[in-house]
């Protein structure tokens, strides 16, 4: 017997957990659930994050800045266990009212500045240190085009395809097909662009690449949702070339390990360079 089709109620109410891997932390209201201040380390930059694609963007950029000799980019990376609700502590909500990782506190200025949303953090750090963001108008604008492309596109990959393919309590044909189609369209957008130039904004590596790689680069390298075969990622050779080149950068290799609690090479917290040795 087939299931009766779902009919949305006239007024939606949160009356039962939605199911899936993150059901225990999902709720329809904002604000803190408990009082807990955030820890503080010795460095000017305090990062509160997890080694998800959005978190990895920031640790890669920080490691790239340190590799260029920007000592002011030294940072403490504190682990936020989103599965346990750390992002709903009073301290974290004060830093990011949206309760999403990553969040950054810059204590090198007075008063200290909070920076939240991964794209905003990348732009803030690139401007602060004058790196990975071109000064000429055309290249800078192209960098921003692709940075904002990522911010608008990746929710379809993560909250759309990734959720229904990897995390939802049951496999549903319509949403998987819908978001697989969109993910492949996005990969084709990237492949066509990367057929024209070495990096997304042109011939120079930038925060656009740093934003896009943890999502789409890791996807085509088989490190995201175990969906490479399903999505036929071999069909995107220019994305594959770009993803492999960026993966080979030492700072990228270091940054992707920070705040990881899974795998053999993860480092839950990073407070000094030696933590990644």
PLY file of the C-alpha trace (Angstrom):
ply
format ascii 1.0
element vertex 277
property float x
property float y
property float z
element edge 276
property int vertex1
property int vertex2
end_header
0.00 0.00 0.00
1.42 3.36 -0.99
1.78 6.15 1.52
-0.75 8.95 1.41
0.75 12.10 -0.13
1.86 14.78 2.27
-0.49 17.74 2.53
1.00 20.82 4.22
-1.04 22.14 7.14
-2.55 25.59 6.92
-0.13 26.80 9.61
3.20 25.00 10.15
4.20 24.25 13.75
7.26 22.50 15.12
5.50 19.60 16.83
7.99 16.76 16.31
11.67 16.29 15.39
12.21 16.26 11.66
14.49 13.23 11.76
17.94 12.89 10.25
21.42 13.34 11.64
20.95 16.88 12.95
17.35 16.64 14.20
18.41 17.08 17.83
19.75 20.59 17.22
17.19 21.93 14.75
14.65 24.44 16.10
12.59 27.26 14.62
13.82 30.03 16.95
17.12 31.84 17.46
18.98 32.83 20.61
21.03 30.89 23.18
19.92 27.68 24.83
22.45 27.86 27.67
24.91 30.17 29.36
28.50 29.46 28.42
31.23 32.01 27.68
33.63 31.34 24.83
37.25 30.51 25.68
39.97 33.00 24.77
43.56 32.27 23.75
46.64 34.42 23.46
46.49 35.40 19.80
44.79 38.44 18.23
42.45 36.28 16.15
40.09 33.89 17.90
38.27 31.44 15.64
35.34 29.31 16.76
34.63 26.65 14.21
34.45 23.05 13.00
36.27 21.48 10.07
33.28 21.52 7.73
33.66 23.11 4.28
32.61 26.51 5.63
35.01 26.26 8.56
37.88 25.05 6.37
37.66 28.16 4.20
38.84 30.32 7.10
41.59 28.05 8.41
43.00 27.68 4.89
43.15 31.45 4.49
44.75 31.92 7.91
47.40 29.30 7.12
48.01 30.92 3.71
48.46 34.32 5.38
50.91 32.88 7.89
52.82 31.22 5.04
53.22 34.68 3.47
54.75 35.98 6.70
51.74 37.83 8.13
52.44 37.19 11.81
49.32 39.13 12.76
47.30 36.25 11.34
48.30 33.95 14.23
45.15 32.47 15.63
43.53 30.21 18.18
41.02 27.80 16.62
38.50 26.58 19.18
36.29 23.58 18.46
32.54 24.16 18.23
30.74 20.82 18.36
27.63 21.63 16.37
26.16 18.18 16.97
26.20 18.93 20.70
24.77 22.43 20.34
27.89 24.46 21.22
26.78 27.06 18.66
23.78 27.88 20.86
25.83 28.93 23.88
25.40 32.51 25.06
29.01 33.29 24.15
28.71 31.99 20.60
25.35 33.66 19.97
26.88 36.95 21.08
29.56 36.47 18.42
27.16 35.16 15.75
23.43 35.66 16.34
22.78 33.20 13.51
24.44 30.33 15.48
26.45 29.02 12.52
30.16 28.29 12.30
32.63 29.78 11.65
32.79 32.94 13.76
35.83 35.14 14.33
36.80 37.63 17.03
39.52 40.12 16.10
41.14 41.51 19.25
43.87 43.38 17.40
41.52 46.36 17.15
39.73 48.35 19.83
36.97 47.61 20.41
37.29 44.00 19.30
35.32 43.13 16.17
33.10 40.13 15.60
32.99 38.73 12.07
30.53 36.03 11.06
29.54 34.29 7.81
32.46 32.58 6.12
32.46 34.83 3.05
32.50 37.92 5.26
35.43 36.50 7.24
37.40 35.78 4.06
36.82 39.28 2.75
37.64 40.85 6.12
40.95 38.99 6.44
41.94 39.59 2.81
41.38 43.32 3.23
43.04 43.42 6.65
46.24 41.81 5.40
46.16 42.95 1.78
46.45 39.44 0.36
44.54 37.11 -1.98
42.36 39.98 -3.18
43.62 41.94 -6.19
43.86 45.72 -6.12
42.94 46.27 -9.77
39.22 46.80 -10.23
38.58 44.14 -12.87
40.29 41.25 -11.06
38.94 42.31 -7.68
35.41 42.40 -9.08
35.81 38.97 -10.68
37.06 37.63 -7.34
33.98 39.03 -5.62
31.75 37.57 -8.34
32.96 34.07 -7.59
33.05 34.57 -3.81
29.39 35.55 -3.83
28.62 32.81 -6.36
29.84 30.32 -3.79
27.83 31.84 -0.98
24.66 31.65 -3.07
25.31 28.28 -4.71
26.72 26.04 -1.98
23.46 25.85 0.02
22.03 23.87 -2.91
24.99 21.51 -2.68
25.11 21.25 1.12
21.64 21.83 2.55
20.07 20.55 -0.66
21.94 17.65 -2.26
24.13 16.76 0.71
21.25 16.72 3.16
18.90 14.56 1.12
21.61 12.27 -0.28
23.63 11.73 2.91
21.77 12.87 6.03
17.99 12.68 5.59
16.24 9.85 7.47
15.05 8.32 4.19
16.10 8.53 0.55
13.56 10.56 -1.41
13.73 10.52 -5.19
12.41 14.00 -5.96
14.74 16.11 -3.74
17.80 13.97 -4.56
17.14 14.30 -8.29
16.36 18.00 -7.99
19.53 18.88 -6.10
21.76 16.45 -7.99
20.72 18.23 -11.19
21.54 21.62 -9.67
24.88 20.41 -8.29
25.90 19.10 -11.70
24.85 22.38 -13.30
27.06 24.24 -10.82
29.98 21.93 -11.55
29.50 22.68 -15.24
29.55 26.43 -14.48
32.89 25.95 -12.72
34.31 23.65 -15.39
33.55 26.14 -18.15
35.18 28.94 -16.18
38.26 26.91 -15.30
38.68 25.93 -18.96
39.41 29.62 -19.55
41.84 30.38 -16.73
43.99 28.79 -14.07
41.98 30.09 -11.10
38.48 31.41 -10.71
39.37 35.11 -10.83
42.05 34.69 -13.48
45.69 33.68 -13.22
46.11 34.43 -9.49
44.93 32.33 -6.55
42.43 34.29 -4.46
39.79 34.13 -1.76
37.39 33.01 -4.48
39.33 29.74 -4.83
39.64 29.44 -1.06
35.85 29.79 -0.72
34.91 27.38 -3.50
37.51 24.62 -3.06
36.32 23.16 0.30
32.92 22.51 -1.27
33.37 21.76 -4.97
37.05 20.85 -4.96
36.53 18.35 -2.18
33.41 17.03 -3.91
35.25 16.17 -7.13
38.15 14.69 -5.12
35.74 12.27 -3.43
35.91 13.82 0.03
32.36 15.17 0.31
29.23 13.02 0.78
30.95 10.04 -0.96
29.00 11.17 -4.00
31.70 11.28 -6.68
30.49 8.26 -8.61
26.82 9.23 -8.24
27.51 12.69 -9.69
30.02 11.46 -12.32
32.58 14.03 -11.18
35.07 12.76 -13.77
32.99 14.68 -16.31
34.54 17.95 -15.06
38.26 17.74 -15.96
39.02 21.42 -15.45
37.53 21.38 -11.96
39.56 18.23 -11.29
42.78 19.95 -12.43
42.08 23.03 -10.31
41.05 20.98 -7.26
44.23 18.88 -7.38
46.47 21.94 -7.73
44.92 23.66 -4.72
45.02 20.45 -2.66
48.79 20.40 -3.21
49.36 23.73 -1.48
50.97 23.16 1.96
48.80 25.81 3.64
45.66 24.14 2.28
46.81 20.78 3.63
47.32 22.37 7.05
44.11 24.38 7.04
41.88 21.45 6.19
43.09 19.57 9.29
42.10 22.26 11.79
39.00 21.67 13.96
38.53 18.20 12.48
37.32 15.52 14.87
37.25 12.74 12.26
39.86 11.08 10.10
43.45 10.22 10.92
45.01 13.66 10.50
42.51 15.97 12.18
43.52 18.44 14.90
40.57 19.32 17.12
42.04 22.66 18.20
44.94 24.73 16.92
46.65 27.27 19.18
50.17 27.34 17.69
51.83 26.24 14.47
53.38 23.22 16.23
49.90 21.76 16.75
49.92 20.82 13.07
53.36 19.19 13.09
0 1
1 2
2 3
3 4
4 5
5 6
6 7
7 8
8 9
9 10
10 11
11 12
12 13
13 14
14 15
15 16
16 17
17 18
18 19
19 20
20 21
21 22
22 23
23 24
24 25
25 26
26 27
27 28
28 29
29 30
30 31
31 32
32 33
33 34
34 35
35 36
36 37
37 38
38 39
39 40
40 41
41 42
42 43
43 44
44 45
45 46
46 47
47 48
48 49
49 50
50 51
51 52
52 53
53 54
54 55
55 56
56 57
57 58
58 59
59 60
60 61
61 62
62 63
63 64
64 65
65 66
66 67
67 68
68 69
69 70
70 71
71 72
72 73
73 74
74 75
75 76
76 77
77 78
78 79
79 80
80 81
81 82
82 83
83 84
84 85
85 86
86 87
87 88
88 89
89 90
90 91
91 92
92 93
93 94
94 95
95 96
96 97
97 98
98 99
99 100
100 101
101 102
102 103
103 104
104 105
105 106
106 107
107 108
108 109
109 110
110 111
111 112
112 113
113 114
114 115
115 116
116 117
117 118
118 119
119 120
120 121
121 122
122 123
123 124
124 125
125 126
126 127
127 128
128 129
129 130
130 131
131 132
132 133
133 134
134 135
135 136
136 137
137 138
138 139
139 140
140 141
141 142
142 143
143 144
144 145
145 146
146 147
147 148
148 149
149 150
150 151
151 152
152 153
153 154
154 155
155 156
156 157
157 158
158 159
159 160
160 161
161 162
162 163
163 164
164 165
165 166
166 167
167 168
168 169
169 170
170 171
171 172
172 173
173 174
174 175
175 176
176 177
177 178
178 179
179 180
180 181
181 182
182 183
183 184
184 185
185 186
186 187
187 188
188 189
189 190
190 191
191 192
192 193
193 194
194 195
195 196
196 197
197 198
198 199
199 200
200 201
201 202
202 203
203 204
204 205
205 206
206 207
207 208
208 209
209 210
210 211
211 212
212 213
213 214
214 215
215 216
216 217
217 218
218 219
219 220
220 221
221 222
222 223
223 224
224 225
225 226
226 227
227 228
228 229
229 230
230 231
231 232
232 233
233 234
234 235
235 236
236 237
237 238
238 239
239 240
240 241
241 242
242 243
243 244
244 245
245 246
246 247
247 248
248 249
249 250
250 251
251 252
252 253
253 254
254 255
255 256
256 257
257 258
258 259
259 260
260 261
261 262
262 263
263 264
264 265
265 266
266 267
267 268
268 269
269 270
270 271
271 272
272 273
273 274
274 275
275 276
